[in-house]
Amino acid sequence: MRTASLTFNGKLNDHIDNVRKQHDQIIDHINLDEVTKAEWDTESVDKAKALINDFSEYLKANKDEIQALSIFYDQPYNRRNITFKMIKEVMDKLKLEKPQLAPVHVWNAYAGIEEVKSDCPKDELTALVSLIRKVCGIDEELKPFDKTIDENFKRWIFAQNAGQHNRFSTEQMEWLRMIKDHIVSSYHIELDDLDYNPFDSKGGRGKMYQLFGNEMDSIINELNEALAA
């Protein structure tokens, strides 16, 4: 034991101490670094702006050829007539001609240069509609279209109740919410849709007529218009 301890003489101890000091990391627990603002670097911001510009230019270049884009740009009153099939047409053409402009890429580009409170919707058609509305100037803030529909639905119900408390019964409200949910997924509702899921299991168009009477058609038209606003 004594022989082993003699090897750790003064010079060796000094050497070990110097090596330890060189590798020590001083941690300041008082003056902590503060992140004041997280930003993309300039090159990333420029790429994001270029991608958004390419997307915008693509929409404008095709607005006379694709019906949905023509309506978004030039026929605001007809937004209530935009269907799932029309949006799918835009998506299919975009994928074929400009796959780099996929909605998730454009959405992330916006998130890199301005405040976007929501992640890109998982449904690419919902994301596409949201982006088109943003580019066309319909929405100042980029947000999922389903949230826009929810907000418009609440606004419409509030307007219907103005001057009269709870215009609609509980069962009527259930149907109105089903219509709203259908518009979220299909962007539009027609009378024939009442013959299919989920409406058919609740009595279909006959049940809706029983609940709303002669107002049935006008309510469907109003919701198509109000929720697409």
N, C-alpha and C positions, 0 to 999 in steps of 0.2 A: 504493500500500500504506500509506504514511504517513498519507494523508488518511483512509483507511478506518479506521485504528486510532485516529485522534483522536476518532471518534464515540463510542468506548467510554471516556468520561471517568470520573472518580471517582463522580459522582452516578449515572450510568447503571449502573456496576458495583455500587454499593450497592443500587440498586433491584432488579437481577437477583438479587443475593444474598439479599435479603429475600423475594422471590417463591419462590426455591428452598427456603428454610428453611420457609416456610409449607406447602409441598407435600411436604416430606421426611417419611418414615414411619420412626420409630425401632423397630427390631426387637430385642426382648430375647431373646437366645439362652440366657440363664442362668435367669431366672425364668419358665419356660414354664408356661402355663396347664395345669391338670390337670382332666380330666373325671372327676368322682367318681361320678356316677350319671346315666344317661340315662333320662329319664322322659317320659311323655306329660303334657301340661298337664291341669289339673283338669277342664276341659270335655271333653276327649277321653276321660279315664278314666270320667267320668260316662256318656258316650255308650256306651262299651264295656260298662259294667255294665248299662246299660239294654237293650242288644242281647242280652246273655247272658240277662238275666231274661226278655225276651220269648220267646227260644228255649225256655227251660226251661218257661215257662208254656204255650207252644204244645204241647210234648210231653205235658205233664200233661193238658191239655184234650182231647187226642186218644188217650190211652192205652187208653180203653175201646172206642174205635172201630177203631183200627188194631192188628191182631194182633201185629205185631213190637213195638210200644211196650208193649202189654199184657204180653208176655213179658219184656221188659227190666225193667219196673217190678215186676211181681208174680209172675213165674214163672221164677225164676233157673235152675231145673233144666231148663227147656225151651229155654234159649238154644241148646242144641245142635241144635234143630230149626228155627232161623231160617234162611231161605233167601234167595237173591238176589232172588227175586220179592217177598218181604216187604219187604226194604230198599228196593227200587225203588218199592214202593207208598208208603212214607213220603216218599221223595224227590219223587215226582210230585205228591203232595198239598201238600208244602211249597212247591214251585215255583209251583203254581197259586194257593195262598192267601196265602203269605208269602214272595214272592221276595226280600225284603230280608233274610230269615234264611238265605240261601244259606250252605252250610257254610264257604266260604272267608271270608265276612264274620264269622261267629261265631268261627271259629278265630283270625282276626287280632285280634278283640276280646279273647279270652283272652290272646293273646300280649302285649297292651297292658297287662294288669293283673297278670299272674303269669308265672313262668318257664315257658316252653314251649320245649323243647329241639329240636323238629323243626318244619320248615315244614309248611304245610298239604299233605296228600297231593294229587297231581294228580288221582287218581280221586276224584270227589265222593262216591261211595257209601262208600268207605273212610273218607273224612273224616267223613261223616255218622255212621257206626257209632262212630267214635272219640268224637265229640261226645256222642252218646246215652249211651255208657258213662260218660263223664265226668259228665254231668248226673244220671244215675241213681245215681251213687255207686259204680259197679263199679270204676272206675279213679280213683285219687286224682290221678294225673298225666295230663294230656292228651298222648297220643302216638298215632301212626298205628296202626290196628288190625293191619296186617300185621306190625309189630314186636311187638305183643302176641302174635300167633300164633306168631311165631318163638321168643319167650321161652317160651311154653307148650309148644311142641314140644320144645325142649331139656329142659325140666323133665320132660316125660313120658318121653322117652328115658332120661334119668338114672334115673328111678324104675324103668323096665323093666330096667335094667342092675344095679340094686341086688341084691347077693348073687350075681350071675352076670355074668362079664365078657363084654361084647359079645353080648347075647342074640340080636341080629339079624345076619344075614349082610350082606355088601356089597350083594347084589342086593335083599335085603329092605329095606335102608335106602334104596335108590334108589326103591323103590315108596312107602315111607313119606313120603319127601320130595315125591314127586309128589302124594300125597294132601294133604299140608300145603299145597303150592302151589295146589292146586285149592280148598281151603278159603279161602285168602287171597283168591282172585278170586270165589268163589261162596258163601262163608260156610258151606257145608254140602256133604257128599258122601253120595250114595246108591249102592247097589249098581249100579243101572242106569248111573251115570256111568262105570263101568269099561268100558262098551262104546263110549265116545267118546274123542276126543283129550284127553290124550296117551296114555291107557291102552291104547287099541286097538292102537296101533303097537307096544306092548310085550307084546301077547298077551292084553289084556283081562282079564275076570274069571276066565277059565280059568287064565291065568298067575298071577294073584294067589292063586287057590285052590291051585295047585301049590306056591307059595312058603309060604303060611300055613296051608293045610289048613283044618280045622274052626274055626280061630281067625279066619278072614277076617272074618266078620260082627262078631264081638266087637271086633276091632281097629278096624274102621270106626266102630262106635258109640263106642268109647273115644276115638278121635281127634276125633270130632264134639264130644264132651262136654269133653274136656281142652283143646282149642284154643280153644273159645269161653268158657272160664272167665274 
